[in-house]
């Protein structure tokens, strides 16, 4: 197998459960029926990339539930972000949220998640795959982007783009205070959906006062929930309209579905609520059988929470490793 210290290549020895190339997606194509897709936990992707001295949207690997095994065909810098997969480099534990050097021939082993659903393997320079509709993101439902539009397989090899700047003298890690904020739990915060008034007052109270379970039928298109059924006050479905990321739509059986990163771009089910943007990264870390609750907030509060989250990307939160 070809090896070079001048060209960084990642060799897939085992792909894990579901590993794909992701960036921040391809917004702007919903009118063609293509949702943005991209990283399920975009905040973790951005933070991991920034620790690698990349632009926040550089292409990286998204690993779901069970990680893989990878060999590095060159020297470089990597950072693991998101969920803890008990990762080790040549048998030595590899910390999360820390830029780490790798040498040619070293092997990264990742196990099952210890909490959360997705980890991101970011590499300095970013993965070098062709852009489709302006993005390297893998859209599984349509087979667009990434590596041939599919999950990784054993034997795949991924090239890394050369970085435009010399490597920094000191590598960085995320401030532990930010790590604790990322792990914060509590209810998912929502604003009222455009059809909230299509549900009875009792159903709206039930939605905000009940626990729901993420089902095993969930995927990158939607997080299907099981719990108390929500009764509508209006019969029938809507005329088809646009469907945004994070919308909580309710089909005829009354069981909510949170539209996820590969959601359909239009739909006719009423939307009782919408998860706020500041909690999108938490959606990306939900696993089957996880319990979720909802809390209503105002639009003004949602915007302030998003501003607070964007502050986490400030260089002040990246400290010496």
Beta strands, then each sheet from edge to edge (+ up, - down):
strand 1: 9-14
strand 2: 18-22
strand 3: 60-64
strand 4: 69-72
strand 5: 76-82
strand 6: 88-89
strand 7: 92-93
strand 8: 100-102
strand 9: 107-109
strand 10: 118-123
strand 11: 157-159
strand 12: 172-174
strand 13: 188-192
strand 14: 212-214
strand 15: 222-226
strand 16: 241-242
strand 17: 247-250
strand 18: 256-259
strand 19: 266-267
strand 20: 270-275
strand 21: 291-292
strand 22: 294-296
strand 23: 318-320
sheet 1: 7+ 6- 9+ 4- 1+ 11-
sheet 2: 2+ 3- 10+ 5- 8+
sheet 3: 12+ 23-
sheet 4: 21+ 14- 15+ 18- 17+ 20- 13+ 22+
sheet 5: 16+ 19-
end
